[in-house]
Amino acid sequence: MEHLVTFCCNPIFTTSCLKDWEKFGRKNFLTKCKEGGMAGSVKLFTDLVLKLINGEGKIDILAKLVPELFKIFGGNGSFESDLLDSLWLIDSSVADINSESVRDRFYRLIEILKNHVNPALIMERFCEETLENLSFIQSKQQFQTRYVRTKTRLFFKQQKFNLLREENEGYAKLITELCQIKSTASMEAVMVQIRSLIGYFDLDPNRVLDLILDVCEFRVICTRNLFS
């Protein structure tokens, strides 16, 4: 975990705040956040998180700190997103660390934070193991299985189209449309009509392209302007 702490932008300041957090540390931290603006606050908060999951200070201090930060910067919609982006980077590193105590502290930290941010953003960013520990998903294995199935259905499953041998009315209208193309016709107008026929009759796009090329081959003079 020590290698993560080396990424702190201002480790000395963060450590000094944690040493006397209740007396002046919290106040100094918030003052520094206000001076640094939204970007500076995200960096300071990231430093604080790295220190806390490394065992420096109590995780519970975030219960009061996080609402105060959102009170200051909550009006800026990107603050929440930027904050979770920084925690996503830490989450990616924590997942590879063989330290149960570090992971437990990180999960406790996110448990506090999740009450103040959009749950959908947490679901977008954190890994399955973290989401399972935070009870956002029931099982990491089930989630991965459903993810693969959904991805396959959306991107790899062959969509059923109306083939030429099934319903030829749409293809007949397509051929008629292609054969009536004038030499002055524009590509935009022709494509609008072709898309309309594909959508209405569920025509197979590959077969449509084949017919377009066949017609263009036999009606070179009338269709050459479409490709110029």
Backbone bond lengths (Angstrom), bond angles and torsions (degrees), N, CA, C in turn:
res aa  C-N    CA-C-N  psi(-1)  N-CA   C-N-CA  omega(-1)  CA-C   N-CA-C  phi
1 M - - - 1.465 - - 1.514 111.40 -
2 E 1.339 116.97 -23.45 1.462 119.76 -176.96 1.517 112.35 -59.30
3 H 1.330 116.62 -31.39 1.464 118.52 -178.26 1.521 111.56 -67.65
4 L 1.347 117.95 -26.11 1.456 120.13 177.58 1.517 111.34 -72.10
5 V 1.326 116.95 -36.80 1.463 121.04 -179.29 1.518 110.87 -62.98
6 T 1.328 116.92 -26.40 1.467 119.69 179.73 1.524 111.93 -66.12
7 F 1.332 117.48 -15.53 1.462 120.90 178.73 1.523 112.54 -85.22
8 C 1.309 117.74 0.10 1.465 120.96 177.52 1.526 109.95 -62.55
9 C 1.329 116.66 134.74 1.466 120.99 179.03 1.522 111.62 -76.52
10 N 1.315 116.58 -34.60 1.465 121.05 -177.65 1.524 109.21 -140.21
11 P 1.339 117.63 68.71 1.468 120.75 -173.65 1.524 113.71 -66.18
12 I 1.334 117.40 -34.68 1.469 120.34 -177.79 1.523 110.57 -65.61
13 F 1.331 116.33 -45.39 1.464 120.23 179.79 1.526 110.62 -63.63
14 T 1.327 116.97 -43.71 1.465 120.79 -178.53 1.522 111.13 -63.28
15 T 1.327 116.77 -42.28 1.462 120.91 178.79 1.519 111.38 -63.62
16 S 1.328 116.68 -41.54 1.468 120.48 179.60 1.529 111.13 -64.06
17 C 1.315 117.10 -35.90 1.469 120.47 177.89 1.524 111.24 -67.73
18 L 1.322 116.51 -40.41 1.459 120.62 -177.57 1.524 112.45 -70.03
19 K 1.313 117.52 -29.46 1.467 120.58 -178.72 1.519 111.68 -62.29
20 D 1.329 117.64 -41.23 1.465 121.96 179.19 1.526 109.23 -129.05
21 W 1.316 115.57 59.25 1.456 120.88 -174.01 1.518 112.74 -61.39
22 E 1.298 117.99 -46.18 1.460 121.18 -175.47 1.524 112.20 -70.47
23 K 1.324 117.83 -33.60 1.470 120.69 -176.67 1.525 111.57 -76.38
24 F 1.319 116.13 -60.78 1.469 119.24 -177.51 1.527 113.39 -139.29
25 G 1.326 117.67 -9.28 1.466 120.97 -176.45 1.515 113.53 -62.46
26 R 1.332 116.29 -47.86 1.463 120.60 -179.67 1.519 111.43 -63.14
27 K 1.332 116.29 -42.73 1.466 120.93 -179.89 1.524 110.85 -63.93
28 N 1.339 116.94 -44.33 1.466 120.96 179.22 1.529 111.28 -64.74
29 F 1.317 115.19 -37.45 1.465 119.53 -179.62 1.527 110.43 -64.52
30 L 1.322 116.92 -46.08 1.466 120.88 179.92 1.526 111.72 -65.76
31 T 1.326 116.07 -37.53 1.473 119.87 177.69 1.522 110.65 -62.92
32 K 1.336 115.64 -42.97 1.465 121.09 178.89 1.531 110.41 -64.31
33 C 1.316 116.73 -37.12 1.469 120.72 178.81 1.525 110.74 -64.29
34 K 1.326 116.36 -43.93 1.464 120.48 179.52 1.525 110.99 -62.61
35 E 1.334 115.96 -39.70 1.468 120.36 179.99 1.530 111.34 -69.11
36 G 1.325 117.03 -36.18 1.466 120.88 -176.64 1.511 114.35 -82.64
37 G 1.329 116.92 -10.51 1.458 119.24 -178.58 1.517 111.73 74.67
38 M 1.321 115.93 -169.81 1.458 120.25 -175.53 1.527 112.29 -64.35
39 A 1.327 117.22 -46.55 1.468 120.71 -178.73 1.518 111.07 -63.49
40 G 1.332 116.11 -43.26 1.460 120.29 178.92 1.514 111.83 -65.13
41 S 1.328 117.15 -35.85 1.462 121.48 -179.88 1.524 111.36 -66.64
42 V 1.324 116.31 -39.49 1.467 119.97 178.71 1.526 110.00 -63.18
43 K 1.326 117.44 -41.15 1.470 121.06 178.31 1.521 111.01 -64.58
44 L 1.341 116.44 -44.13 1.461 120.21 179.43 1.527 111.17 -64.29
45 F 1.315 116.65 -41.21 1.462 120.05 179.44 1.528 110.60 -65.76
46 T 1.327 116.54 -38.00 1.468 120.24 176.86 1.517 110.65 -62.84
47 D 1.339 116.88 -42.90 1.467 120.99 176.17 1.524 110.66 -58.68
48 L 1.326 115.62 -43.67 1.460 120.63 -179.03 1.522 111.02 -63.20
49 V 1.331 116.62 -42.48 1.463 120.97 179.10 1.525 110.76 -62.16
50 L 1.316 116.86 -44.36 1.466 121.10 179.61 1.522 111.38 -60.73
51 K 1.324 116.01 -40.63 1.466 120.24 178.71 1.528 111.15 -67.76
52 L 1.322 116.36 -41.57 1.466 120.66 -176.95 1.524 112.12 -67.05
53 I 1.317 117.31 -43.96 1.467 118.61 -179.48 1.527 111.37 -74.33
54 N 1.331 116.20 -12.53 1.467 120.89 174.38 1.523 111.22 -86.68
55 G 1.329 116.60 -4.27 1.459 120.11 176.51 1.507 115.19 102.33
56 E 1.324 118.09 3.38 1.463 121.39 179.15 1.533 109.16 -93.14
57 G 1.300 117.20 102.98 1.458 120.40 179.49 1.519 112.63 96.87
58 K 1.321 114.96 171.67 1.460 122.05 -177.35 1.536 110.70 -98.62
59 I 1.315 115.37 134.79 1.463 121.01 179.05 1.528 111.05 -61.30
60 D 1.322 116.71 -30.14 1.469 121.29 -174.44 1.526 113.75 -62.99
61 I 1.323 117.82 -17.62 1.472 119.33 -179.29 1.530 111.24 -64.57
62 L 1.333 116.62 -20.05 1.468 119.93 -179.43 1.526 112.41 -71.64
63 A 1.332 116.73 -20.84 1.465 119.97 -178.78 1.525 111.60 -59.40
64 K 1.332 116.84 -33.42 1.468 121.02 177.64 1.525 112.02 -95.94
65 L 1.336 116.08 -32.81 1.464 120.04 -175.03 1.526 112.38 -69.37
66 V 1.329 117.08 -45.68 1.469 120.69 -175.65 1.528 112.43 -59.28
67 P 1.343 120.02 -47.30 1.475 118.88 177.16 1.524 113.25 -59.90
68 E 1.345 116.86 -34.33 1.468 119.60 179.42 1.522 111.12 -68.72
69 L 1.329 116.86 -37.78 1.467 120.05 177.62 1.528 111.03 -65.72
70 F 1.315 116.25 -40.92 1.467 119.17 178.68 1.524 111.32 -70.70
71 K 1.305 116.36 -26.72 1.462 119.55 175.80 1.521 110.63 -68.11
72 I 1.342 115.88 -34.36 1.466 121.29 -179.55 1.526 111.04 -78.98
73 F 1.338 116.47 -47.26 1.470 120.70 -172.53 1.528 113.41 -113.00
74 G 1.320 117.64 5.99 1.459 120.45 -176.00 1.510 113.90 -61.96
75 G 1.340 117.17 -24.34 1.459 120.15 179.80 1.513 113.19 -69.06
76 N 1.328 116.87 -18.67 1.464 121.62 178.88 1.528 108.72 -92.89
77 G 1.307 116.76 115.18 1.456 121.11 -175.02 1.516 114.53 -61.85
78 S 1.320 118.16 -26.40 1.464 120.58 -176.83 1.523 112.90 -82.46
79 F 1.334 118.08 -12.49 1.466 120.23 -178.61 1.525 110.61 -62.35
80 E 1.312 116.56 -47.35 1.460 121.36 179.79 1.523 110.98 -60.26
81 S 1.330 116.35 -44.51 1.464 121.06 -179.14 1.526 111.44 -66.07
82 D 1.336 117.09 -44.06 1.468 120.99 -179.85 1.524 110.99 -64.50
83 L 1.327 116.02 -37.89 1.459 120.62 179.60 1.523 110.71 -62.89
84 L 1.319 116.26 -44.20 1.465 120.45 -179.86 1.525 111.90 -72.07
85 D 1.327 117.25 -29.00 1.470 120.15 175.29 1.526 110.64 -62.05
86 S 1.330 116.00 -43.00 1.466 120.17 179.60 1.523 110.89 -66.10
87 L 1.332 116.62 -38.39 1.463 120.36 178.51 1.524 111.37 -71.23
88 W 1.337 116.35 -29.37 1.468 119.69 176.06 1.531 110.60 -62.68
89 L 1.328 116.53 -40.56 1.465 120.16 178.17 1.525 110.77 -62.54
90 I 1.338 115.83 -40.98 1.461 119.71 178.23 1.527 109.91 -66.87
91 D 1.315 116.71 -41.18 1.467 121.58 179.35 1.521 110.87 -58.73
92 S 1.330 116.76 -41.11 1.466 121.01 179.58 1.524 111.39 -62.85
93 S 1.331 116.24 -35.24 1.464 120.61 -179.91 1.524 111.72 -79.35
94 V 1.325 116.17 -39.57 1.467 120.46 -178.78 1.523 110.81 -62.71
95 A 1.331 116.91 -34.49 1.466 120.93 -179.06 1.525 112.10 -61.14
96 D 1.334 117.28 -24.68 1.470 121.63 -178.09 1.522 112.81 -97.97
97 I 1.330 117.38 2.00 1.463 120.97 -177.65 1.522 110.02 -94.39
98 N 1.319 116.42 129.13 1.466 121.42 -179.77 1.523 110.43 -87.19
99 S 1.308 115.34 60.98 1.466 121.14 178.78 1.522 108.49 -139.91
100 E 1.330 115.23 108.98 1.460 120.18 -178.60 1.522 111.48 -64.01
101 S 1.337 116.72 -37.22 1.466 120.35 -177.71 1.527 111.44 -66.87
102 V 1.330 117.07 -38.49 1.468 120.86 178.78 1.520 110.23 -64.75
103 R 1.321 117.13 -45.27 1.464 120.61 179.87 1.524 111.50 -65.11
104 D 1.340 116.37 -39.70 1.466 119.76 179.14 1.522 111.21 -62.96
105 R 1.328 116.70 -41.57 1.468 120.07 179.23 1.529 110.64 -65.92
106 F 1.328 116.04 -38.25 1.464 119.29 179.05 1.528 110.62 -66.33
107 Y 1.330 116.96 -41.62 1.467 120.04 178.81 1.525 111.18 -64.18
108 R 1.326 117.21 -39.28 1.468 120.90 177.32 1.523 110.29 -63.22
109 L 1.317 115.19 -38.01 1.466 120.62 -180.00 1.533 110.91 -64.39
110 I 1.324 116.44 -46.32 1.466 120.59 179.69 1.525 110.55 -68.21
111 E 1.324 116.70 -32.08 1.465 121.17 177.44 1.523 110.69 -59.52
112 I 1.329 116.46 -39.12 1.466 121.15 177.29 1.524 110.32 -71.12
113 L 1.322 115.87 -41.80 1.464 120.77 -175.27 1.528 112.45 -69.56
114 K 1.327 117.91 -31.72 1.467 120.68 -171.76 1.523 112.99 -65.79
115 N 1.326 117.03 -17.70 1.466 120.31 178.07 1.524 112.54 -77.36
116 H 1.339 116.56 -8.57 1.464 120.35 -175.06 1.526 113.11 -119.69
117 V 1.335 117.44 -0.88 1.466 120.42 -178.52 1.524 109.86 -125.46
118 N 1.314 115.24 167.22 1.462 121.59 178.93 1.536 109.72 -70.15
119 P 1.338 118.67 119.86 1.472 120.49 -179.51 1.528 113.21 -56.78
120 A 1.330 116.76 -30.96 1.472 119.91 -179.73 1.523 111.20 -62.88
121 L 1.340 117.08 -35.10 1.464 120.63 179.00 1.523 110.98 -69.08
122 I 1.322 116.65 -35.07 1.464 120.15 176.40 1.527 109.71 -66.12
123 M 1.325 116.89 -42.79 1.464 121.05 179.48 1.523 111.35 -62.33
124 E 1.322 116.76 -34.00 1.466 121.19 -179.39 1.517 112.07 -68.74
125 R 1.333 116.52 -36.49 1.456 119.63 -165.35 1.526 115.57 -100.31
126 F 1.315 118.10 -41.39 1.457 119.21 -170.63 1.524 112.42 -84.06
127 C 1.335 115.05 155.45 1.461 121.20 -176.82 1.532 110.49 -72.82
128 E 1.330 115.70 166.27 1.463 121.07 -175.20 1.521 112.18 -61.51
129 E 1.331 117.09 -37.94 1.467 120.24 -179.07 1.521 111.40 -62.79
130 T 1.334 116.14 -42.33 1.462 120.41 178.18 1.521 110.77 -66.20
131 L 1.320 117.16 -43.29 1.464 121.11 179.64 1.525 111.35 -62.49
132 E 1.322 116.18 -35.64 1.467 119.84 178.18 1.525 110.97 -67.54
133 N 1.321 116.87 -42.17 1.465 120.85 179.27 1.520 112.39 -67.46
134 L 1.328 116.55 -26.93 1.464 120.94 179.29 1.526 112.01 -91.56
135 S 1.350 116.22 3.81 1.469 122.96 178.19 1.526 113.13 66.27
136 F 1.333 117.07 23.98 1.462 119.88 173.64 1.531 110.34 -78.00
137 I 1.330 115.72 -29.54 1.463 121.08 174.64 1.523 108.01 -130.13
138 Q 1.324 116.49 152.55 1.459 120.02 -177.06 1.519 112.15 -76.78
139 S 1.329 116.06 -39.75 1.455 120.09 -176.19 1.524 110.41 -146.72
140 K 1.307 115.73 133.52 1.466 121.15 178.53 1.524 110.33 -62.90
141 Q 1.349 116.37 -42.22 1.463 120.37 -177.94 1.529 111.17 -65.97
142 Q 1.336 116.39 -44.14 1.462 119.79 178.95 1.521 111.68 -63.65
143 F 1.328 116.12 -39.02 1.460 120.55 179.52 1.522 110.75 -63.55
144 Q 1.337 116.65 -44.73 1.462 120.52 179.84 1.527 111.15 -64.39
145 T 1.334 116.46 -38.40 1.464 120.31 178.49 1.522 111.17 -64.11
146 R 1.334 116.21 -45.73 1.469 120.43 179.15 1.526 111.11 -65.65
147 Y 1.330 116.10 -35.98 1.468 120.22 179.22 1.526 110.58 -63.43
148 V 1.331 116.48 -45.80 1.467 120.88 -179.55 1.526 110.42 -63.82
149 R 1.330 116.85 -41.99 1.469 120.30 179.88 1.526 111.43 -64.75
150 T 1.325 116.02 -43.49 1.470 119.95 179.59 1.522 110.95 -64.36
151 K 1.333 115.99 -43.18 1.463 120.52 179.33 1.527 110.85 -62.74
152 T 1.320 116.39 -41.07 1.466 120.42 178.80 1.521 111.02 -64.10
153 R 1.344 116.13 -42.55 1.464 120.20 -178.90 1.524 111.89 -65.47
154 L 1.339 116.30 -36.75 1.461 120.38 -176.52 1.525 113.29 -78.57
155 F 1.348 116.15 -37.96 1.469 118.80 -169.38 1.528 115.10 -113.04
156 F 1.330 118.29 -20.64 1.461 118.55 -172.08 1.522 114.12 -120.31
157 K 1.328 118.02 -14.86 1.463 119.81 -178.87 1.521 110.21 -74.24
158 Q 1.320 115.86 132.60 1.464 121.21 -178.71 1.524 109.81 -70.28
159 Q 1.308 116.50 123.30 1.458 120.41 178.89 1.524 110.12 -79.63
160 K 1.324 115.55 141.19 1.463 120.46 -178.12 1.523 110.06 -84.42
161 F 1.324 115.61 122.73 1.460 121.34 178.37 1.524 109.65 -115.83
162 N 1.313 114.36 164.41 1.460 121.65 174.61 1.530 108.38 -76.88
163 L 1.313 116.33 110.59 1.463 120.64 -179.84 1.532 110.35 -84.00
164 L 1.301 115.54 161.66 1.469 121.39 -174.95 1.528 111.89 -60.04
165 R 1.324 116.90 -34.48 1.469 120.25 -177.07 1.530 112.48 -78.05
166 E 1.330 117.86 -10.52 1.462 120.69 -175.41 1.534 111.86 -92.50
167 E 1.326 116.92 -65.65 1.465 121.89 179.69 1.524 107.54 -128.15
168 N 1.320 117.55 109.46 1.469 120.30 -172.79 1.521 113.89 -94.32
169 E 1.343 118.64 -0.40 1.460 119.55 -178.32 1.525 111.12 -61.76
170 G 1.333 116.32 -45.61 1.462 119.78 -178.92 1.512 112.15 -63.11
171 Y 1.346 116.46 -40.02 1.459 120.26 179.47 1.525 111.07 -68.80
172 A 1.327 115.92 -34.08 1.470 119.50 177.23 1.528 110.52 -64.07
173 K 1.319 116.21 -43.05 1.467 120.01 177.80 1.526 110.82 -65.63
174 L 1.349 116.07 -36.55 1.466 120.24 178.58 1.527 110.72 -63.93
175 I 1.328 116.65 -46.72 1.469 120.63 179.71 1.524 110.48 -63.06
176 T 1.332 115.98 -40.55 1.470 119.76 177.77 1.517 110.65 -61.33
177 E 1.312 115.53 -43.68 1.471 120.36 179.73 1.522 110.82 -63.20
178 L 1.321 116.82 -43.03 1.463 120.74 -178.57 1.530 111.21 -67.89
179 C 1.316 116.71 -36.63 1.465 120.03 -178.90 1.526 112.66 -74.00
180 Q 1.323 117.15 -15.70 1.461 120.96 -179.62 1.531 112.46 -97.59
181 I 1.311 116.41 4.65 1.462 119.90 179.39 1.529 110.16 -64.47
182 K 1.312 115.86 130.10 1.458 120.84 177.88 1.520 109.71 -93.17
183 S 1.315 115.05 159.94 1.467 119.78 -178.18 1.517 112.44 -64.84
184 T 1.336 116.96 -18.36 1.471 120.97 -179.14 1.526 112.48 -96.51
185 A 1.326 116.80 1.19 1.464 120.17 -177.39 1.526 111.08 -67.43
186 S 1.328 115.83 148.69 1.468 120.72 179.18 1.527 110.05 -96.63
187 M 1.315 115.19 150.60 1.460 120.89 179.15 1.524 111.54 -59.72
188 E 1.354 116.87 -40.06 1.465 121.23 -177.79 1.527 111.52 -60.76
189 A 1.331 116.56 -46.04 1.464 120.70 -178.29 1.524 111.49 -65.05
190 V 1.332 116.16 -41.10 1.460 120.33 -179.82 1.527 110.74 -65.76
191 M 1.356 117.07 -42.76 1.460 121.32 -178.54 1.519 111.86 -65.79
192 V 1.319 117.03 -35.93 1.472 120.33 177.01 1.521 110.29 -60.15
193 Q 1.315 116.09 -44.77 1.465 120.81 -179.10 1.527 111.39 -67.85
194 I 1.343 116.47 -40.44 1.465 120.30 -179.75 1.527 110.52 -65.28
195 R 1.339 116.80 -44.44 1.473 120.26 178.21 1.523 110.91 -61.20
196 S 1.317 116.07 -38.16 1.463 120.44 178.94 1.524 111.27 -61.79
197 L 1.320 116.34 -42.56 1.465 120.38 179.46 1.527 111.36 -68.74
198 I 1.333 116.77 -39.94 1.471 120.60 178.24 1.526 110.32 -60.49
199 G 1.330 115.65 -45.13 1.456 119.41 -178.35 1.517 113.57 -69.38
200 Y 1.310 116.97 -40.21 1.471 120.86 -175.69 1.529 111.65 -71.36
201 F 1.344 116.83 -40.39 1.464 120.33 -175.58 1.531 112.99 -103.82
202 D 1.343 117.93 4.89 1.475 121.69 -177.88 1.528 111.46 53.81
203 L 1.313 116.11 47.15 1.467 120.38 -178.18 1.520 110.62 -72.53
204 D 1.314 114.90 146.79 1.462 121.10 177.17 1.529 108.91 -71.30
205 P 1.340 119.33 117.66 1.472 121.71 -176.62 1.522 113.46 -57.62
206 N 1.337 116.83 -36.46 1.467 119.64 -179.95 1.532 111.09 -65.82
207 R 1.330 115.16 -40.26 1.468 119.20 179.12 1.532 110.62 -70.04
208 V 1.338 116.18 -35.60 1.468 120.62 176.91 1.523 110.16 -61.73
209 L 1.326 116.50 -45.24 1.467 120.37 178.84 1.523 110.58 -61.55
210 D 1.320 116.38 -39.84 1.461 120.80 178.94 1.528 110.91 -61.62
211 L 1.325 116.60 -42.43 1.469 120.74 178.95 1.526 111.49 -67.61
212 I 1.328 116.71 -39.06 1.472 120.23 178.58 1.521 110.55 -60.96
213 L 1.331 116.25 -44.42 1.465 120.13 -179.98 1.533 111.29 -65.97
214 D 1.339 116.55 -37.63 1.468 119.98 178.14 1.526 111.03 -63.15
215 V 1.335 116.31 -45.47 1.466 120.61 -179.52 1.520 110.50 -65.45
216 C 1.325 116.11 -42.67 1.470 119.78 179.94 1.528 111.15 -63.58
217 E 1.321 115.85 -32.08 1.468 120.03 179.66 1.529 111.12 -67.24
218 F 1.326 116.80 -38.71 1.467 120.92 -177.89 1.520 112.83 -88.67
219 R 1.330 118.04 -18.09 1.470 121.17 -179.73 1.530 109.21 -123.85
220 V 1.313 114.86 57.49 1.464 120.91 -174.89 1.521 111.78 -58.92
221 I 1.316 117.70 -44.13 1.471 121.53 -175.09 1.520 110.93 -63.89
222 C 1.336 116.88 -43.14 1.465 120.33 -176.31 1.525 112.75 -76.56
223 T 1.324 116.86 -27.00 1.467 119.30 -173.74 1.521 113.99 -104.24
224 R 1.319 118.15 -5.76 1.464 119.22 -175.25 1.521 112.44 -65.25
225 N 1.346 116.55 -29.88 1.469 119.27 -179.40 1.530 112.47 -68.96
226 L 1.321 115.90 -20.78 1.462 119.00 179.56 1.522 111.94 -66.78
227 F 1.308 116.90 -26.76 1.459 121.15 -175.60 1.518 112.60 -106.56
228 S 1.310 116.31 7.10 1.470 119.61 -178.85 1.521 110.45 -89.25
